[in-house]
Amino acid sequence: MAGTFIAGETKIRPGTYFNIQKVGDNQIAGASDGVVAIFFKADFGPLAQAIEITPSEGYEKLFGTAGTTNAIREAIKAGVTKCVCVRVGKGGTQATITIKTAAEEQVEALKITAKYPGEKDFAITVREKLSDSKTKECIIYSGAKEFEKLEFPAGDDEVKSLNQAFINSRYFTSEVMASATGILADVSEEVFTPGTAPTATNTEYSDAFVAAEAYRFNCVCVDTEDTAVHQLLASFVDRIFNAGQLAMAVVAEKKNVALTERMAHAAAFNSEKMHYVLNASAEISGELVEGYLVAARIAGMIAATASNKSLTHTVMEGYTKLNDALTPMEISTAEQKGCLVLSTNTNGQIWIDSAINTLVSPADNQDDGWKKIRRTKTRYELITRCNDQADALIGKVDNDVNGRATVVSQLQSVINAMINEGKLVSGTASENTTYPSDGDYAYCDIEVIDKDSIEHLYLTYKFQFSSRVTE
């Protein structure tokens, strides 16, 4: 009978022995770009619940286009791959309607209620299906558009049949009234009693932030210019950072706030996680976009841009006019205070003047690289990928020389991958020599040089009076 052997081992008994080895390395943790979290208000949809939506799926069906859902629209325009959408609010009431039986003395038969609170308007039509007299259809409209359609058997107990059909509805629930039975009366675009809007105070924003904590995203934005909410957002990204979620945030105010006051608000953050768009007022083919809408666009751009690229002098696609243009002196002053400024290039296009965050005075453990979006995103990516790679080894390797060598090797693989991706110049992973490994804990060092882009180019022009070419 065959048995196992350890490499280098010799057996006493004759026979066949086998050993199992792995060929190649573990899969290297990759970058995760293009995910933005958005906190907004809407007239429909779940409250304080994080919903992941891709651009192809669209947000309009679930949340509609009212309120501040246009923040989602702007983030998607920036090229994100996924939005973590959280509707802010508490309370409110749902739209509802009660339809009746078709008997001579009509009685209330089925109460239909929207699943989510809000002021979204609905109307209902119940009728025989044109192509099948044995089937009826229940169509709910929002405005002029069909919102949801259910089909159910026509016949003696349509009340029960439609009630069962609503079990599969994504947006509505139903309830049979007083044990009603029988055939339902046809109705045509009968209007629901509208619901009421939830409240959205600072407390509701805090609750919404908590709902998103379990999700991973690159950048986050809110639907308001309220500085109190901005402070809550700053606290939120600090809190999740301490729990291992490395995300950035973007905020903005409108141009009716004094320029010096806006600069002061930006400088007060003094954080590599926070980005403040100073002059967030522009137009897209005549449509005004300002404040939180500009912040949402830039949040999407930060999330979607790979860390081997800089957003400095990146054009704001679709922007046709800058309503709050600054002088060169104002731009220089603002950028020294950690403001992200929009300016125009020689072609009249609106672009990001300098891709920086609000960090002005780095902490003792920070260098000036943390002031820049590209380098901060690179460092966040390195930390996240190395953490993911190391997490995959927890409990899987022994805390001995070979086990720790495996950990170091896997971390070095991440560094090498990021060098090949043009994100790092060089880097080394090693076992820490200051703190000895023992028991179930070990220490490793990761030392890298991250890449930057040329953003300040100095050209010296030399001229001579003589027209003779000197050799």
Secondary structure by P-SEA (a helix, b strand, c coil): cbbbbccccccccccccbbbbbccccccbbbbcbbbbbbbccccccccbbbbbcccccccccccccccaaaaaaaaaacccccbbbbbbcbbbbbbbbbbcccccccccbbbbbcccccbbbbbbbccccccccbbbbbbbccccccbbbbbbbcccaaaaaaaaacccccbbbbbcccccccccccccccccbbbbbbbcaaaaaaaaaaaccccccccccccccaaaaaaaaaaaaaaaaacbbbbbbbbbcccccaaaaaaaaaaacccccccccccbbbcccccccaaaaaaaaaaaaaacccccccccccccccccccccccaaaaaaaaaacccccccccccccccccccccccccccccccccccaaaaaaaaaaaaaaaaaaaaacccccccaaaaaaaaaaaaaaaaaaaaacccccccccccccccccccbbbbbbbbbbbbcccbbbbbbbbbccccccc
